[in-house]
Amino acid sequence: MRMDAKIEGAAAAAAGEALSVAGVTVRFDGLAAISGVTLRLAPGEIVGLIGPNGAGKTTLVNVLTGFQKPTEGGLEIDGRSALGWSPAKVRRAGVARSFQAGRLFGKLSVLENAQVAAIAAGLSLRDARARAAEVLDRTGLGGQLGQIAGSLPYTDQRRLDIARALASRPKYVLLDEPAAGMSDSECEDLMRIIRGLPGSFGCGVLLIEHNMHVVMSLSDRLHVLDGGRTIVTGTPAEVQADRAFLTAYLGAEGVE
């Protein structure tokens, strides 16, 4: 863990600041998508959420952002129960997310896309425009403010999705597979942006990612799901040495 993240995370924990779920279970038609999951994200840290396809990662993110009400368990934002809150209320409380598919306003400009997110967070039109320009500059899109979002290259669309999340002044940012479909060099550029988010924006980052190089390099802690359950948590080094993690990713034969 980075020392600054450790200090900030400890201070946030002492102040009761965290986005957290405790004992969360989500069932669909009697089948558990996630079962008994407990996770905590503090400002100033990067936590990687990983697991094989179908492990329950997206379901958990939907619970954390108000898109999915759990069957059992609790959701808290800075010590307050957020169970049953709408996605809009969760967002106003300081939780933002990006999406795997992007969900950009394709016919609006880069600046307008980020500005809409800032306005939705309660900023005035003037302040929203300034906030949008700031986050776009800091995510490498400052020279493309007037470009139509739908005409951007794929990697820039992913950057814009992150910028839109940051435009709402979040305390917690959930990034859903931001490196999907990127080349190695594009991933390195993206990693520089994500690595700087806690220090530049003062937020905690939950990174959901299949690219092991990206998530292992960036995360202070890892939370591994398999079959909807937590199988291991810890630092990247601790997780990579864990047999349950190796079995989930390599299979039983791969760890014999």
N, C-alpha and C positions, 0 to 999 in steps of 0.2 A: 504493500500500500504506500502511496506517496505520503510523505510526512505531512504536507499541508492538508491533504484529505483526511488523514488520521486525526489531526488537531481539530479541523472543522467538524468532522463527524462526531467526535467526542463532545465538543461544545454543543452541537445541535441535539445530541442525545440527552445531555444534561438539562437542556431547555425544553425537552419533550417534543422536539421538532423531528418529524419523520412522516413519510408515507408508508403505511404498513397494513398488512392483512394478517389475521391470526386464525388458524384452524379453518381456513376457507375450503368449502366443498361446493362444487357446482355439478348438479345432475341434470341430464337431459333424458327424459323418458326412462328414468330409473338408472341410467348409466352415468357413472361419475367421470366427468371430463377432467376435473382436478379433485383431489381428496386430501383434506387436512393440511393444506399448505400455509406456512407462516413465512412471511418475508418482510424485511424492513429496509427502507432506503432513506438515508439522511442527506441533508444538503452538503455539498462539497465532496461527495464520493461517487465513484462509478461502480455499479454492480452489474455484472453480466448474468443474464438469464438464458440458460442454454438447455438443450435436450433434443432428442431425436424428433423427427416429424410425428405429430400426434401426441406429443408429450404433455400438452396442456398450456403451452406458453401464451398463445394468443388469448385463450380463455382467461388466464390470470391477468393479463394486461387489460382485458375488457372489464374485469372486476375492479381493478385499480383505478380505472378512468370512468366508472359509472355506467358503462355500456351493458354490463351484465350483473344482475343482482345474485349474490351467492345463495345457495340453498341453505348453507350453514356457515357460521364464522362471522368475523367482523372486519370492517374496513375503517381505518382512522387516518385523518390528516392533521398532523400537529396536535395530537391528543384528543381531537374531536371525532366522534363517530360520524362517518359519512355514509353509513349504510342506508341504501334507498335513495341517495341523492341522484339527481339527473346528471348526465354528462356535462351539461352547461354549468351546473352548480359546482361540480368537481373542478372544472376548468377555472372557474372564478376563484376557487380556493387555492389555485396555484399549481395545478397538475395539467401538463400538456403532453401530447403524443404526436408522433409521426405515424404514417400508415405504410404497410407494405406496398400498396398500389398507388401511393402518392396523393390522390384526391385533390389535385390542383384545379384552380379555375383556369382552364386552358385558354380562354379568350381574353383574360385580363393580363395586364403587364406583371412583371416580376414584382415591382414595387406595390402594385395594387393587391396582389395575392397576400403579401406580408402585412399590408396595411389593414386588410379586412380582419385578419386574426387579431391585430392589436385593438381594433375598434370593438370586436366581440369581447375582449377582455376589459372593456370599460374606458379605454383612453379616448380623449377627444380627437377630432379629425386631425388637428394640427400635431398633437403629441403622437398620434398613431403613425403619421407619416414620418416623423423624426425617428421614432423607435424602429419602424420598418427599414428605413435607410441605414440605420446603425447596424442592425443584425445582418442585413444583406451584405454590407461592407465586410463585416467580421466573419462571414461565411464564404467569402470569395465571389460574391455576386454584385459587388458595388458598381461594376462597370456595365451592368446589364439591366438597370432598373426599368428602362422603357421597353425592353424586349417582351414579346408576348410569351407567356409561360408555356403554352402548348408547342412552341417552336424550339424550346430549349433542348439541347442534347440530354440524353437520359441521366447522366451523372449530375448535371446541373439541376435537373428536376428534383433529384434526391436532396441536393443541397437546399433547394428552395423549400422543400417539405420540412427540413430541419429548421430553417430560418423562420418559417411560419409558426412553428411550435415555440420558438424563442421569442417571437414578437409579442406574445401574450404575457411576458414578464413572469414566467413560471418559476416556482421553487423546485419543482420536480419535472424532469423531462423523460418520457419513455420513447425510446427510438426502436422501431420495429423493423429489423433487418435492413438497416441503412446501406450496408455494403453489398446487398444482393445484386448480382449481375455486373459488378465492377471488375476491372482488370487489377492486377497487383499494384500498378502505379497509381491508379485512381483510388484504391483502398488506402494507400499511404497518405494521399492528400486528405482523404476523409478522416483518417485517424488523427491527423494533426488538429483538425477542427474539433473533433469530439474530445480529444485529450484536454483541450483548452476550455471546454465549457464550464466545469466547476469553478475554475479560477476567474474566468472572464465574466460569467453571468451569475455566479454564486449559487448554482443549482445542483441538485443531485441528479444523476443520470442512470436510468435503468436501460441497459443495452441488450436487446434481444437479437441474437446474431448467430448464423450458422457458420460463418467464416471463423475458424478457430484461431487463426493468426491474429485477426482483429480483436476478438473478444479476450483472448488470453493476454494480449499486449496492453490493452487499455484498462482492464478491470482491476479494482482494488480487491473485490470479493466476487465469488461466483456462486450462483444458486442453480443447481442442476435438477431438472425434472425428468422423470421417465414414467410413462403410464399414468400421468396425472399426479404423481407423488414426488415429494422431495427425496432424492437419493443421497445427495451430499452437498454441503456448503463449505466454503473456505477460500483461502487465497488460491490463485491459479496454480501455484506449485503443489499445494495440498490436494487440490482436486485432481490434477493430472497424475498423482501417485495413488489415487483411490481406486480400489478394485471395482466398486460399483460403477464408477464413471467409465472405466475402461471396458467393462462388460457391456454397458449401454451403447457405447460407440463402436467397439470392436467385436463384440460378441464373445461368448464364453471361450471359443477356440483361440481368440486373439490374445487372451491373457493367461493362457496355460503355460 
